[in-house]
Amino acid sequence: MSRPRILIADDEQHIVTLLSMTLRKRGYEVLTADNGTRALELACAFPVDLVIADQTMPGLSGIELAEKLTGTAPVLIVTARPEIRGEDQPNIAGVIHKPFSPNEIATRVRGLVGPAAPPREQSA
């Protein structure tokens, strides 16, 4: 059984690191990108179950990325801009406003793609 694959796209490295660690610890496979253009390349090269994208990043914004990925993977937008909403946007699975807790993200991911199998222990 394969683990759900999550793509995290954000130009703030500390957010990418925090989200990656949080989701990997819960058993998800994680890919990362530091801009919207690279995120689109990765999503096209490697099928993903969900994209977590910052709204404001170089290349494509989170909403532009969601538009380009319609029919492939839903996008969860993370933003500091309170006016950003996703209800009327195609392919946006939700919006989480900064500041957020890692547990909030993990709960939303689990609700969208289901639980991940625990990571396997590697033998020496």
Secondary structure, 3 states (H helix, E strand, C coil): CCCCEEEEECCCHHHHHHHHHHHHHCCCEEEEECCHHHHHHHHHHCCCCEEEEECCCCCCCHHHHHHHCCCCCCEEEEECCCCCCCCCCCCEEEEEECCCCHHHHHHHHHHHHCCCCCCCCCCC
